Amino acid sequence: MFGYTVLALPYMYRAVDTGLSTIDVRSLTEAAQSLGSGWLTILGRLILPNVFGAVMSGAFLTFAIVIGEFTMASLLNRPAFGPYMQILGANKAYEPAALAVIAFAITWACMGVMSLITRLTRVGRMGK
């Protein structure tokens, strides 16, 4: 678990860092504090909704990297997707290819859901 965290942390950090750099966090925080908001309100109503797309992008990158990771999973001897495909490919011809197509479909479905969620949150924020 720690190995996967170390593997995925830079990708998640970069996505969230990019999301935070697109908004002016200091001005938003100072404006909210001058209007009497506390830190939980600032985080919950200002910062997190503006960074939600970046967090979703980081989560998708992390998901894709962890699903595709073979070396760590095989060294740890844990049941994971990569070693399962390798074991299945050693004995059968067509099943690993079908499993790869299913993995691509799941990846594209995750991208679609992420895009839909970020689009709906943008429309919801614009309507308010």
N, C-alpha and C positions, 0 to 999 in steps of 0.2 A: 504494500500500500504506500509506504514511504517513497519507494522508487518511482511509482507512477506520479506521485505528487511532485517530486523533483523534476520529473520529465515534463509534466504539463504546466508547471508554474510559470516559466518564461512566456509561454504563449498566452496564458490568461492575463498575466501582468501587462504584456504589450497591448492587448486588446483593450483592457480597462484604462491603461495609461493614455492611449489614443482617444478614447471616449471622454476622459476627463480633460484632456487638453483642448478639445473642441468647444467646451463651454468655459465661461469665465467663473470659476468656482469661487474665487475670492469676492468678486462683486456680488454674486448671488448670496453668498453667506453673509456678507456685511449688510446687504439690503434686508435680508430676512431677520437678522439680529436687531437691526434698527427698528423693525416693525414689531419686535417682541417675541419672535419665534425662538424656541429652544433647539438644542442640537438634534434631538430625535425628530422634531418636525422638519428641520432643515434637511436631514438625511432622507427622511421618508417622503417628503413632498417636493423637494427640489433636486437633490443630487441623484438619488436612485432612479427616478423616472427619466432623467436626462441621459443617464449612463446605461439604461436598460438594453439598448441595442448593442452596445459594446460588450456588455456582460454576456448577452446571448451569443455574440460572435466568438467570444473567448470560450464559452461552454461548447460550442460546436467544434472549434479547433481542438479543444481538449478531448472531446469525444472521439473525433476522427483519429487523433494520434494514439490514443489509448486502444482503440479498436484495432488499429493497424500494427501495434507493437508486437513483435514476435520474440525478440531476444530475451527481454526481461521475463516474459511469461513462460518461455521454455526453460530458462535457467531456474526459475522459482518452482517449476513443476506444478503450476496452477492451471486449472481448466480455463482456457481463454480461447478467443476466436482464431488467432493466428496458428497456434499449435494444433488446434482441432482441424483446421484446413490442411495442415501439413500431414497429420496422421491419416486423415480421410483420403488425401491425394496419394498416399503410399499404397493404398489398397484398391482404389476405385478410380475410374477415369472421368466420369461426367459429373459426379456430385460436387467436387470442389469448384468447378466452373459455375455450376448453378448456385452454389453458396456465395461465390464472388459477385454474381449478378444480383443476388438478394442483398448482399452487403452494400452494393452501389445504390440499389433502390432505397434501402433504409437511409443511406447518407443523403440522397437527394430529397427524400421525404423530410428529413430533419432540416435541411436547408430551406425547404418550402415552408415548414412550420415556423422556423425562425424569421423568415422574411414576412410571413403573414402577421406574426405577433408584433414585430417592430412596426409594420405598416399600420396595424390597428392601434398601437399605442400612440403613434404620431397623429393619426386622425382623431383619437380621443383627446389628446392634448390640445389640438387646434380648435376643437369644438368647445372647449371650456372657456 
